[in-house]
């Protein structure tokens, strides 16, 4: 039971921190979908 609770706690921490970490390293949606080669129709 302890292992399950530790896994759930780790999952909550990772899920909460992931958006902030990914944005800091340049993997945000705005960074990946914009650039010099954007088609404007």
N, C-alpha and C positions, 0 to 999 in steps of 0.2 A: 504494500500500500504506500510505503514511503517513496518508492521509486516512481510510482504513478503520480503522486502529488508533486514530486520534484520535476517530472517531465512536463506536467501541466504548467507549473510555475515558469519553467524555462521557455515553454511555448508562448506564454503570455508576454514575457519579457522580450523575446525575439520579435514577435508580431508587433509589439508596441514600438520597438526601436528601429525596425527595418525601414519605415518610410523616411525617418530623419537621416539615417546613415546613408541610404541610397541617394538621397537628395544631395548630401554633402560630397559624395564621390562622383556626381554627375550622371546618375542614372534616373533622373526625374523624367516624367513624361514630356515636359516642355523641352528639356535638353535633347531627348532622343527623337522628337518629331519635328524639330526645327533645325534649319541650317541653310547653307548657301544654295543648295540644290532643291529648293521647294517649288513645286509646280503651282502656279496661280492660274486657275481656269476661270 
